[in-house]
Amino acid sequence: MKLLRILAAAAMFAGILAGCLALLLLVLLMVRFPPILIAVLASLLPNRASASLVSCSRLRKETMLP
């Protein structure tokens, strides 16, 4: 039972370490190659913009008088 807990803790540690290293690599790549940063931002912005446009159009329709 103790060995299983040790193996589980080692697997969790390795997973957290791999995630942190992947995030660090992504940040380094975005700093080194600005087009990657632009691509990441461009992929995030249209979703938020379209969501805000949809909410604005709904609000406009609700507030318009017939």
C-alpha positions in Angstrom: 0.0 0.0 0.0 2.8 2.4 0.8 4.5 1.6 -2.5 1.3 2.5 -4.3 1.1 5.9 -2.6 4.8 6.6 -3.5 4.1 5.7 -7.1 1.0 7.9 -7.2 2.9 10.8 -5.7 5.7 10.3 -8.2 3.2 10.3 -11.1 1.5 13.4 -9.8 4.8 15.2 -9.4 5.9 14.1 -12.9 2.6 15.4 -14.4 2.8 18.7 -12.7 6.4 19.1 -13.7 5.6 18.3 -17.3 2.7 20.8 -17.4 4.9 23.5 -16.0 7.7 22.8 -18.5 5.2 22.8 -21.3 3.8 26.2 -20.2 7.3 27.6 -19.8 8.2 26.4 -23.3 5.1 28.0 -24.8 5.9 31.3 -23.1 9.5 31.2 -24.4 8.3 30.4 -27.9 5.8 33.3 -27.8 8.5 35.7 -26.6 11.1 34.4 -29.2 8.7 34.3 -32.1 6.1 37.1 -31.9 3.9 35.7 -34.7 3.0 32.8 -32.4 1.8 35.3 -29.8 -0.2 37.1 -32.5 -1.7 33.8 -33.6 -2.6 32.8 -30.0 -4.2 36.2 -29.4 -6.1 36.1 -32.8 -7.5 32.7 -31.9 -8.8 33.9 -28.6 -10.2 37.3 -29.6 -12.8 36.4 -32.2 -14.5 34.1 -29.8 -14.9 36.8 -27.2 -15.8 39.4 -29.7 -18.5 37.3 -31.3 -19.9 36.4 -27.8 -20.0 40.1 -26.9 -21.7 40.9 -30.2 -24.3 38.2 -29.6 -25.0 39.5 -26.1 -25.2 43.1 -27.4 -27.7 42.2 -30.2 -29.8 40.3 -27.7 -29.8 43.3 -25.4 -30.8 45.5 -28.3 -33.7 43.3 -29.3 -34.9 43.1 -25.7 -34.8 46.9 -25.2 -36.4 47.9 -28.6 -40.0 48.9 -28.5 -42.4 47.2 -31.0 
